[in-house]
Amino acid sequence: MNPTAKLFLSLGSISGALAVMIGAFGAHGLKEKLSTEMLAIYKTGVEYHFYHALALLAVGLVAMHFQSKLLTASGWAMTAGIVIFSGSLYALSISGVKVLGAITPIGGLCFIAGWVLLALATLKAG
């Protein structure tokens, strides 16, 4: 297996496991501690974390067929999106520090870039 495929299949798998653990922690450990609003913010972080863990698996599967700088950039953009978008929502909901919400759109832009780069990579692959 090529290194790019191995990297993003591993990152996607690890990220998926983390999404399950973080989601379970929210459902069981934070349910009584967070307000309804903060719990909804937390759940949004988990939801997008999971979607993009699956997207990383897709990048890894595509990388099994071809490698490109665009494809690698797609995987890293999605990874950054998970850390920035979901991470900021986790931190915001647990801490209540609203200014952390200002970081979240940067993660959203990373997600968008990841999807666009994935499309460009596949279109250029022929």
CYANA upper distance limits for C-alpha pairs under 8 A (distance plus 0.5 A):
  1 MET  CA      5 ALA  CA      7.22
  1 MET  CA      6 LYS  CA      6.94
  1 MET  CA     64 MET  CA      7.43
  2 ASN  CA      6 LYS  CA      6.75
  2 ASN  CA     63 ALA  CA      8.23
  2 ASN  CA     64 MET  CA      7.23
  3 PRO  CA      7 LEU  CA      6.47
  4 THR  CA      8 PHE  CA      6.80
  4 THR  CA     60 GLY  CA      7.33
  4 THR  CA     63 ALA  CA      6.68
  4 THR  CA     64 MET  CA      8.49
  4 THR  CA     67 GLN  CA      7.64
  4 THR  CA     72 THR  CA      7.39
  5 ALA  CA      9 LEU  CA      6.43
  5 ALA  CA     59 VAL  CA      7.87
  5 ALA  CA     60 GLY  CA      4.65
  5 ALA  CA     61 LEU  CA      6.85
  5 ALA  CA     62 VAL  CA      8.01
  5 ALA  CA     63 ALA  CA      5.26
  5 ALA  CA     64 MET  CA      5.93
  6 LYS  CA     10 SER  CA      6.48
  6 LYS  CA     60 GLY  CA      7.16
  7 LEU  CA     11 LEU  CA      6.59
  7 LEU  CA     60 GLY  CA      7.72
  8 PHE  CA     12 GLY  CA      6.29
  8 PHE  CA     56 LEU  CA      6.11
  8 PHE  CA     57 LEU  CA      6.72
  8 PHE  CA     59 VAL  CA      6.92
  8 PHE  CA     60 GLY  CA      5.17
  8 PHE  CA     75 GLY  CA      7.06
  9 LEU  CA     13 SER  CA      6.59
  9 LEU  CA     56 LEU  CA      7.08
  9 LEU  CA     57 LEU  CA      5.42
  9 LEU  CA     58 ALA  CA      8.42
  9 LEU  CA     59 VAL  CA      8.11
  9 LEU  CA     60 GLY  CA      5.25
  9 LEU  CA     61 LEU  CA      7.71
 10 SER  CA     14 ILE  CA      6.59
 10 SER  CA     57 LEU  CA      8.47
 11 LEU  CA     15 SER  CA      6.34
 11 LEU  CA     53 ALA  CA      8.16
 11 LEU  CA     56 LEU  CA      7.37
 11 LEU  CA     57 LEU  CA      8.33
 12 GLY  CA     16 GLY  CA      6.48
 12 GLY  CA     52 HIS  CA      8.33
 12 GLY  CA     53 ALA  CA      5.07
 12 GLY  CA     54 LEU  CA      6.75
 12 GLY  CA     55 ALA  CA      7.90
 12 GLY  CA     56 LEU  CA      5.18
 12 GLY  CA     57 LEU  CA      5.46
 13 SER  CA     17 ALA  CA      6.80
 13 SER  CA     53 ALA  CA      7.43
 13 SER  CA     57 LEU  CA      7.60
 14 ILE  CA     18 LEU  CA      6.70
 15 SER  CA     19 ALA  CA      6.58
 15 SER  CA     49 HIS  CA      8.05
 15 SER  CA     50 PHE  CA      8.11
 15 SER  CA     53 ALA  CA      5.81
 16 GLY  CA     20 VAL  CA      6.87
 16 GLY  CA     49 HIS  CA      8.21
 16 GLY  CA     50 PHE  CA      6.45
 16 GLY  CA     53 ALA  CA      5.63
 16 GLY  CA     54 LEU  CA      7.70
 17 ALA  CA     21 MET  CA      6.82
 18 LEU  CA     22 ILE  CA      6.40
 19 ALA  CA     23 GLY  CA      6.30
 19 ALA  CA     46 VAL  CA      6.45
 19 ALA  CA     49 HIS  CA      6.57
 19 ALA  CA     50 PHE  CA      6.25
 20 VAL  CA     24 ALA  CA      6.53
 20 VAL  CA     50 PHE  CA      8.47
 21 MET  CA     25 PHE  CA      6.59
 22 ILE  CA     26 GLY  CA      6.73
 22 ILE  CA     46 VAL  CA      7.57
 23 GLY  CA     27 ALA  CA      6.66
 23 GLY  CA     43 LYS  CA      7.72
 23 GLY  CA     46 VAL  CA      6.34
 24 ALA  CA     28 HIS  CA      6.43
 24 ALA  CA     29 GLY  CA      8.16
 25 PHE  CA     29 GLY  CA      5.44
 25 PHE  CA     30 LEU  CA      7.11
 26 GLY  CA     30 LEU  CA      5.23
 26 GLY  CA     31 LYS  CA      6.70
 26 GLY  CA     39 LEU  CA      8.06
 26 GLY  CA     42 TYR  CA      7.75
 26 GLY  CA     43 LYS  CA      8.13
 27 ALA  CA     31 LYS  CA      5.93
 29 GLY  CA     33 LYS  CA      8.17
 30 LEU  CA     34 LEU  CA      6.33
 30 LEU  CA     39 LEU  CA      8.17
 31 LYS  CA     39 LEU  CA      7.53
 34 LEU  CA     38 MET  CA      6.27
 34 LEU  CA     39 LEU  CA      6.21
 34 LEU  CA     93 SER  CA      8.00
 34 LEU  CA     94 ILE  CA      7.82
 35 SER  CA     39 LEU  CA      6.54
 36 THR  CA     40 ALA  CA      6.66
 37 GLU  CA     41 ILE  CA      6.91
 38 MET  CA     42 TYR  CA      6.69
 38 MET  CA     92 LEU  CA      8.38
 38 MET  CA     93 SER  CA      5.21
 38 MET  CA     94 ILE  CA      7.99
 38 MET  CA     96 GLY  CA      8.23
 39 LEU  CA     43 LYS  CA      6.62
 39 LEU  CA     93 SER  CA      7.20
 40 ALA  CA     44 THR  CA      6.74
 41 ILE  CA     45 GLY  CA      7.00
 41 ILE  CA     89 LEU  CA      6.63
 41 ILE  CA     90 TYR  CA      8.10
 41 ILE  CA     93 SER  CA      6.64
 42 TYR  CA     46 VAL  CA      6.97
 42 TYR  CA     89 LEU  CA      6.36
 42 TYR  CA     90 TYR  CA      5.83
 42 TYR  CA     93 SER  CA      6.19
 42 TYR  CA     94 ILE  CA      8.48
 43 LYS  CA     47 GLU  CA      6.57
 44 THR  CA     48 TYR  CA      6.74
 44 THR  CA     86 SER  CA      8.19
 44 THR  CA     89 LEU  CA      8.09
 45 GLY  CA     49 HIS  CA      6.47
 45 GLY  CA     85 PHE  CA      7.49
 45 GLY  CA     86 SER  CA      4.66
 45 GLY  CA     87 GLY  CA      7.65
 45 GLY  CA     89 LEU  CA      5.95
 45 GLY  CA     90 TYR  CA      6.80
 46 VAL  CA     50 PHE  CA      6.62
 46 VAL  CA     86 SER  CA      7.15
 47 GLU  CA     51 TYR  CA      6.84
 48 TYR  CA     52 HIS  CA      6.64
 48 TYR  CA     82 ILE  CA      7.89
 48 TYR  CA     86 SER  CA      7.21
 49 HIS  CA     53 ALA  CA      6.61
 49 HIS  CA     82 ILE  CA      5.99
 49 HIS  CA     86 SER  CA      6.44
 50 PHE  CA     54 LEU  CA      6.90
 51 TYR  CA     55 ALA  CA      6.78
 52 HIS  CA     56 LEU  CA      6.54
 52 HIS  CA     78 MET  CA      6.90
 52 HIS  CA     79 THR  CA      8.27
 52 HIS  CA     82 ILE  CA      7.38
 52 HIS  CA    111 PHE  CA      8.38
 53 ALA  CA     57 LEU  CA      7.02
 54 LEU  CA     58 ALA  CA      6.85
 55 ALA  CA     59 VAL  CA      6.76
 55 ALA  CA     78 MET  CA      8.12
 56 LEU  CA     60 GLY  CA      6.72
 56 LEU  CA     75 GLY  CA      6.45
 56 LEU  CA     78 MET  CA      7.47
 56 LEU  CA     79 THR  CA      8.10
 57 LEU  CA     61 LEU  CA      6.67
 58 ALA  CA     62 VAL  CA      6.60
 59 VAL  CA     63 ALA  CA      6.53
 59 VAL  CA     71 LEU  CA      7.44
 59 VAL  CA     74 SER  CA      8.00
 59 VAL  CA     75 GLY  CA      6.66
 59 VAL  CA    118 LEU  CA      7.84
 60 GLY  CA     64 MET  CA      7.01
 61 LEU  CA     65 HIS  CA      7.83
 62 VAL  CA     66 PHE  CA      7.16
 63 ALA  CA     67 GLN  CA      5.82
 63 ALA  CA     71 LEU  CA      7.74
 66 PHE  CA    125 ALA  CA      7.91
 67 GLN  CA     71 LEU  CA      7.20
 67 GLN  CA     72 THR  CA      8.14
 68 SER  CA     72 THR  CA      6.88
 68 SER  CA    121 ALA  CA      7.33
 69 LYS  CA     73 ALA  CA      6.51
 70 LEU  CA     74 SER  CA      6.59
 70 LEU  CA    117 LEU  CA      6.14
 70 LEU  CA    118 LEU  CA      7.41
 70 LEU  CA    120 LEU  CA      7.56
 70 LEU  CA    121 ALA  CA      5.72
 71 LEU  CA     75 GLY  CA      6.98
 71 LEU  CA    117 LEU  CA      6.99
 71 LEU  CA    118 LEU  CA      6.15
 71 LEU  CA    121 ALA  CA      5.87
 71 LEU  CA    122 THR  CA      8.47
 72 THR  CA     76 TRP  CA      6.88
 73 ALA  CA     77 ALA  CA      6.48
 73 ALA  CA    114 GLY  CA      7.68
 73 ALA  CA    117 LEU  CA      7.40
 74 SER  CA     78 MET  CA      6.72
 74 SER  CA    113 ALA  CA      7.49
 74 SER  CA    114 GLY  CA      4.61
 74 SER  CA    115 TRP  CA      7.17
 74 SER  CA    116 VAL  CA      8.19
 74 SER  CA    117 LEU  CA      5.51
 74 SER  CA    118 LEU  CA      5.93
 75 GLY  CA     79 THR  CA      6.68
 75 GLY  CA    114 GLY  CA      6.96
 76 TRP  CA     80 ALA  CA      6.57
 76 TRP  CA    114 GLY  CA      8.02
 77 ALA  CA     81 GLY  CA      6.58
 77 ALA  CA    110 CYS  CA      5.59
 77 ALA  CA    111 PHE  CA      6.86
 77 ALA  CA    113 ALA  CA      6.92
 77 ALA  CA    114 GLY  CA      5.35
 78 MET  CA     82 ILE  CA      6.80
 78 MET  CA    110 CYS  CA      6.63
 78 MET  CA    111 PHE  CA      5.66
 78 MET  CA    113 ALA  CA      8.32
 78 MET  CA    114 GLY  CA      5.61
 78 MET  CA    115 TRP  CA      8.33
 79 THR  CA     83 VAL  CA      6.93
 80 ALA  CA     84 ILE  CA      6.45
 80 ALA  CA    107 GLY  CA      7.24
 80 ALA  CA    110 CYS  CA      6.88
 80 ALA  CA    111 PHE  CA      8.44
 81 GLY  CA     85 PHE  CA      5.82
 81 GLY  CA     86 SER  CA      7.81
 81 GLY  CA    106 ILE  CA      8.15
 81 GLY  CA    107 GLY  CA      4.66
 81 GLY  CA    108 GLY  CA      6.70
 81 GLY  CA    109 LEU  CA      7.96
 81 GLY  CA    110 CYS  CA      5.31
 81 GLY  CA    111 PHE  CA      5.65
 82 ILE  CA     86 SER  CA      5.70
 82 ILE  CA     87 GLY  CA      7.21
 82 ILE  CA    107 GLY  CA      7.42
 82 ILE  CA    111 PHE  CA      8.38
 83 VAL  CA     87 GLY  CA      5.43
 83 VAL  CA     88 SER  CA      8.10
 83 VAL  CA    107 GLY  CA      7.92
 84 ILE  CA     88 SER  CA      6.17
 84 ILE  CA    103 ILE  CA      7.50
 84 ILE  CA    104 THR  CA      6.80
 84 ILE  CA    106 ILE  CA      7.46
 84 ILE  CA    107 GLY  CA      5.14
 85 PHE  CA     89 LEU  CA      6.91
 85 PHE  CA    103 ILE  CA      7.79
 85 PHE  CA    104 THR  CA      5.09
 85 PHE  CA    105 PRO  CA      7.36
 85 PHE  CA    106 ILE  CA      7.50
 85 PHE  CA    107 GLY  CA      4.54
 85 PHE  CA    108 GLY  CA      6.49
 86 SER  CA     90 TYR  CA      6.63
 86 SER  CA    104 THR  CA      8.05
 86 SER  CA    107 GLY  CA      8.16
 87 GLY  CA     91 ALA  CA      6.63
 88 SER  CA     92 LEU  CA      6.40
 88 SER  CA    100 LEU  CA      6.39
 88 SER  CA    101 GLY  CA      7.08
 88 SER  CA    103 ILE  CA      7.00
 88 SER  CA    104 THR  CA      6.27
 89 LEU  CA     93 SER  CA      6.49
 89 LEU  CA    100 LEU  CA      8.04
 89 LEU  CA    101 GLY  CA      7.35
 89 LEU  CA    104 THR  CA      7.40
 90 TYR  CA     94 ILE  CA      6.68
 91 ALA  CA     95 SER  CA      6.28
 91 ALA  CA     96 GLY  CA      8.27
 91 ALA  CA     97 VAL  CA      8.37
 91 ALA  CA    100 LEU  CA      7.74
 92 LEU  CA     96 GLY  CA      5.69
 92 LEU  CA     97 VAL  CA      5.92
 92 LEU  CA     98 LYS  CA      6.56
 92 LEU  CA     99 VAL  CA      8.39
 92 LEU  CA    100 LEU  CA      6.07
 92 LEU  CA    101 GLY  CA      7.05
 93 SER  CA     97 VAL  CA      8.31
 98 LYS  CA    102 ALA  CA      8.40
 99 VAL  CA    103 ILE  CA      8.33
100 LEU  CA    104 THR  CA      7.70
101 GLY  CA    105 PRO  CA      8.34
103 ILE  CA    107 GLY  CA      7.61
104 THR  CA    108 GLY  CA      6.99
105 PRO  CA    109 LEU  CA      6.67
106 ILE  CA    110 CYS  CA      6.86
107 GLY  CA    111 PHE  CA      6.85
108 GLY  CA    112 ILE  CA      6.80
109 LEU  CA    113 ALA  CA      6.54
110 CYS  CA    114 GLY  CA      6.53
111 PHE  CA    115 TRP  CA      6.88
112 ILE  CA    116 VAL  CA      6.71
113 ALA  CA    117 LEU  CA      6.40
114 GLY  CA    118 LEU  CA      6.61
115 TRP  CA    119 ALA  CA      6.77
116 VAL  CA    120 LEU  CA      6.67
117 LEU  CA    121 ALA  CA      6.45
118 LEU  CA    122 THR  CA      6.76
119 ALA  CA    123 LEU  CA      6.60
120 LEU  CA    124 LYS  CA      6.53
121 ALA  CA    125 ALA  CA      6.67
122 THR  CA    126 GLY  CA      7.64
